[in-house]
Amino acid sequence: MWSISIYRGNSPFDLEPVKAGSVLTKDSITDVSAAFVADPFMLQHNGLWHMFFEVMNAQRRCGEIGLATSSDALSWTYKQIVLSEPFHLSYPYVFAWQGEYFMVPETI
């Protein structure tokens, strides 16, 4: 089943896990019943890492966008679902423009 892990290395061809196991799994999700987590997008703002990712809602059978935060990009705290629609959401892409943040997720 899908989960999220953090890897590092000198190139995409030379990667090692930062810590054993996943940093986020379906069991990390506390506000919906999750089948899996996937498709992370990370950014740093004011010294805090923010990870947006797909949470497959097991009851709705649709992806929703979740948020976790970390001070070191190694240990993550799940916050909540931040975007839910009547259709599937995945691959959240977040960018800043003119001092504001925007998200463009893939939709089906």
Secondary structure as GFF3:
##gff-version 3
##sequence-region A 1 108
A	DSSP	beta_strand	7	11	.	.	.	ID=ss1
A	DSSP	beta_strand	14	17	.	.	.	ID=ss2
A	DSSP	three_ten_helix	26	28	.	.	.	ID=ss3
A	DSSP	beta_strand	34	45	.	.	.	ID=ss4
A	DSSP	beta_strand	48	57	.	.	.	ID=ss5
A	DSSP	beta_strand	62	70	.	.	.	ID=ss6
A	DSSP	beta_strand	77	83	.	.	.	ID=ss7
A	DSSP	beta_strand	89	97	.	.	.	ID=ss8
A	DSSP	beta_strand	100	107	.	.	.	ID=ss9
###
